[in-house]
């Protein structure tokens, strides 16, 4: 609900809301949490939005696997560049201002996709989407942690993951339907995304303002950083998140072509429905994951992930659609467990004054691994075939899960920092 700004927020140690100038209205806690979850949702929506159009671009502009993988990879590269340069900036200028900048870049990227006359416009749009997500990912995650009530603090990771699942599934199902049955198959889905981003941008404007938390002019503090005392726990979380995020390479970058080969259908909506099994299972398992301890979630996620990658290798080699569906479902469940477990661990250990920078460092490693793997596998798919690329990608993810298992079973986890007091609504 919207109410006058001076009465809407009670100050906390980490984030004291300043009275707005000129009687600006701001959102209460519940509405702010919903908008922050929407910003998180857009990060996976923009990531998955072109998944069903890669093949159309390849046919229209005669693109190789290397080029289509490059379109995918420019997105995490853009994310990484922004995280390296400005990963901790939300700790300096506030969550709201940083999310507004990120949503503006994502909106510009969606508009470029909607009017793209050639592949270079697509590359530019994808880069802008990466810049937008690089700016918005960590502050929106931090905002969820800060706007959620004390009683539901443990659910913050599940709320974040659930928002990702909704954005992911919506991008695939809506994008597939519009691509297959709507006019302008390479443009309409991005036009609708642009409208949704504009609405979200407007809602974000009404979030509470938080003052800068660091030293003015200290650019080093705006880069992602991890305090020494939480680096061991950060290693657990980052390894789990890297394993989870690299699923995106196999599901989004190469998954469309894999499904085309296995299903034998050019129907984009059918292919998107199969791909959407990943976020659907991801959302369902997220409800279960919040009831588990972080250690149990990480161990279970790593084991299920390894099983899913073995199934994926079998599916490609045997050309078996049923095994492929099982692999996608396992990957979705594993993503949920690894993400929720990893985020719970780092959220408990991260001091509030450094939360934005620590989460930025976490996303930095996740997107860096995704981009690097996408480029390597795209080149291998072009030179040696899609099957070998998927096999090597699955093997790389298995190795990350082995590292996650080793760290999760040997690292002592930190007790949670105290949650912020409730905000009025």
N, C-alpha and C positions, 0 to 999 in steps of 0.2 A: 504494500500500500504506500501511497505517496503522502507525505505530510511536510509541514514547514521545517526547514533545515535546522534551526537552533534547537528544536526539541527532539530531533530524530536519532541522535547518536550520543551515547555516553562515552567519555574518553577512556582509553586504556593506556597501559604503559607503552605498548609498542606502536599504537596507531591512535593519535588523538585527533579527532575531527575538528577542523576549524569552522566557525560559523561562516556560511557562504555570503558573498557580497551580493547586494541587490535582491535579497529575498529569494534566492534560488531554492527550488524544492529538491529534496533528496529522498532516496528510497530508504525504507526501514530494513531491518536485518533480513527478514525472510525474502523480500523482493530482491535485495542486494545479492543474497545467496543464489537466487534463481538466475539473475542476470550474469553473475560470475560463472555459473555452470553453463550458461549459454555461450559465453566466450570460450570456455574449455571445449564445448561441443563443436564450435566452428573450427578448432584446430584440426580435428579429425575429418570434418566435413570437407574442408579445403584440401586436405591430403588425399582423400578418396574421390573427390569430384571428377577428375579427369580419367579415372580408372577405365570407364567404358568407352572413352573417346580415343584412347591411344591407338586402337586398331583402325578407327575411322581416319585419323590423321595419317597413319601409315599407308592406308590405301589411297587416300586423296593426294598425298604429297610424296608417295613412294619412299617412305622412311625405313631404315634398318632397325634391328633390335637395339643397336648401340645408340641411335638417335632417340628412340622412344624411352630407353632407360635413362638417357641424358635428360629428357624432359622431366622424368620422375626425380632424378638425382639433383637437379638444380634447385628443387624445393628444399630438401634437407640442407643443401649447401647454403642457401639463403638463410635458413634458420640458424645454422652454425655461425655464420658471419655475424649475425645480429647478437647471438648469445655471447660470442667472444668480445664484441665491442661494447655491448650494452646489457649484458646479462643481469647485472645487479642494479640496473637503473631504477627499478620500481621501489627499491629500498631508499632511493634518493628523492624521486619526484612523486612517488605514490603509485598505488596500483591502478587507480582510475585513469590517470594521465597516460600511463604506459599502455594500458589496454586500448584506450582511444586511438593512440598512434598505431598500434598493431592492427586494429580493425580497419582503419583507414587504408593501410597498405593492402590488406586482404581484399577490401572492396575494389581498389584500383586493379588488382590482379584479376579478379572475377570479371570486371568490365573489359579488360584486354582479351580474355578468353572469349567473351561473348561477341566480340567484333573481329577476332583474329583473321586476317587474310592469308597469312602464311605461318610457317613454323616458328619464325623469329618472334612474332607477337606472342605465341604460346610460351616460348622460353621466357620472355619478359614478364608475362602474366604469372608464370609459375615462380619466378624469382621473387616477384612482389608478394605472392602468397607466402613464400618462405620467410620473407622479411616480416610480414604481419604476424605469422605464428611465432617467429623468434622473439618478437616483442611481447606478444600476448600470453604465451604458454605459461611461463613461470608466475607472473603476477596474478593471472586468473586462478591458478592452482593455490597460490598463497592466499588469495582473497576468499576462496572457499574455506580454507582452514581458519580464517579470521572471522568470517561471518557466520559460521555454523555455531549452534548453541553448545554450551559446555557439556550438556548431557549427551549430545550426539557427536562429540569430538572424534571418537574412534571411527565414525562413519564417513569422515571427510574423504578418505581415500576411495571409498566405494562410490560416493557421490561424484567424485572426479572421474572415476573410471566409467560410471554409468552415463555421464554426460558425453564422454568420448564414444561410447557404444551407440548412443542415440545419433550423434553426428555422423558416425561411420555408416550405420545402417541406412539412415535417411539419404545420405549421398549416393549409396549404391542402388537402393530401391527406386528412389525418385529419379536419379540420373539414368538408370537403366530403362525405366518406363518412358521417360521423355525422349531418350535417345532412340528407342525403338518405335514408339508410337506417335511422338509429337513432331511438329514441324521443326526445321532447323536443328537436326540431331546433335551438331557440335556446338550449338550456341544457346539453346533455350534453357538447359539446366544451369548454365552459368549466369544467365539473366535472372533466373529465380534466386540463385544464390546471392547475387548482388542485392536484390531487394531485401532478402532476409538479413544480410549484413548491414544494410542501411537501417533497418528496424533495430537491430542489436546495438548498433553504434549510437542511435538516439537513446535507447534505454541505458546504456553505459554512461552517457552524459550525466544522468541523475544519480549515479553512485556517490556515496560520501567521498569527500576529498580528504586525503591524509597528507600531512606535511612531510617534507623531506626528512629522512632519518639519518643521513650521513653528512659528512663534511662537504660544504659547498665547494665545487671546483676540484674535488678529489676524484679524477677520472679513473684512477686505479680501483677505487672502491665500487665503481659501476661495472666492472668486469665480474664475471662469475667467480666466486671463490669459496673455498671450503676451510673452515677453521681446523687447526691441527687436531683438536680433541674429538672431532667427529669424522675424521678421515677413514677410519676403519669401518665404521658403520656406513659411510658414504660408498665405500668400495662394494659392500654387499648390495646396496640399493642400485648403484649404477650398473653393476654386472647384470642384475635381474632385469632392469629396464632396457639395457642394450639387447638382451636376448628377446625381450617382448617386442621392442620396436622393429627389430630386423625381420619379424614376421611380415611386416608391411611390404618388404621388398618382394617376397614370394607371393603374397596375396594380391598386391596392387600393381606392381611393376610387371611381373611375369605371369601372374595368375590368370589374367584375361586370355592370354594366348594358350596357356595350359588347358583352360576350360574349353576353349574353342577346339583344341585337338581332341580332348576326351569326350566332350558332348557331341561334337560334330554339328553344332548349330550356330548360325550367325546371329541368332536372336539375342540382342543386348539385354533385354529384360530377364530372359531365362538365365543368362550368364551372371547377371547382377544378383539374381535371387540365390544362386548357388554361392556366390561370394559373400552374400549377406549372412550366411550361416555363421561366419566368423564373428561379427559383432553381436549377433543374436545370442550365441552361446556365451560370448564375452559378458554380456549384460546379465544373463541368468546366473552364471557362476559368480559374478560380482556380488550378488545377494548372499551367496553362501560364504564367499571369501571374507566378508566383514565379521563373520562369527569365529573365524580361525585366528590363532595367534600369528603374528608376522612370520615367525620361523617356520611354522607348519605350512603356511601359504606359499612361502618361497620354495620349500623342499618339494611340496606337491606340484607346484607349477613347473619346476625344473624337470621333474620326472615325467609329467604329462607332456611337456614340450618335447623331450627326447623321443617319447613314443610317437608323438605326432609327426616329427621329422622322419622317423623310420617309415611310418605309413605313407608319407608324401613320396619318399624315394621309391617305395614299392608301387604306388599308384602310377607314377610316371613311367617306370620301367615295364610294368604289366599293363599299362593303359587301361586301368580299372577305375571307373567313376565312383563306385561305392567306396572303395578304399580312399579315394581322394576326398570324398565328403567326410569320412571319418577323420582324415588328417586335418581338414579345415576346422572341424568341430573341436578337435583336440588342441589345435593352435589357439582358437578363440578362448577356450577354458584356461589354457596355460597363460595367455596374455593377461587375463583377468587376475589370476592368482599372483603372477609375478609383479604386475603393476601395483595391485593393492598391497601386497606384502612389502614391496620395495618402498612405496610411498609412506606407508605407516611407519616403517623403521626410520626413515630419514626425517619425517615430520616430528617424531618423538625426540629425536636428537638435535634438531636444528633450533638454535636460539632465534627468537622472533625478530631480533634486529638484523639478522643475517639471512632470514628465510628466503627472500627473493633471490639473493645471489647463490645460495646453496641449491635451490630448485633449478635455477638457470644452469648451473654446472651439471646437474643431473640430466636435464634435457639436452645440453650441449653434447655430452657423450652419446646419448641415445640417437640423436639425429646425425651425428658425425658417423657413427657406425652404420646407420641406415644408408646414408649417401654414398659412403665408400663401397659398401657391399653392392648397391644398385649399379654403380659404374662398372665394377669388376664383373659382376654377373651379366650385365648387358653386353660387355665386350666378349665374354666367353660364349654367350648364346649366339652372337653373330658369327663368331669364328668357328666354334666347335659344336653348336647345337643347343637347343633349349633344355634337353634332358640333362646334359652334363652340368649346365648352369644351375639347375634346380638341385641336383645332387650335391654340388659343392656348397651351395647356399645352406642347405639343410645340415650338412656336416659342420659348417661354421657355427650355426645356431646350437647344435649339440655341444660343441666345445664351450660355448658361452654358458650353457646350462650346467655343464660339469663344474665350471668355475663357480657358478652361483651355489651349487650344492656344497662345494668345499667351504666357501665363505659363510654360508648360512648356518652350517653345523658347527662352526668353530668361533664365531664372533659373538661376544656378549653384547646384548642390545641395551640401549639407554632407556631409562624411564622417561615418560612423556614430560615435556615442559608444561607448566600450568596453562590452561586454556584462558582465552580472554573472557572477561565478564560479559554477560548477555547484553545485547543492544536492545533498546526499546523498539517496538514495531507499531 
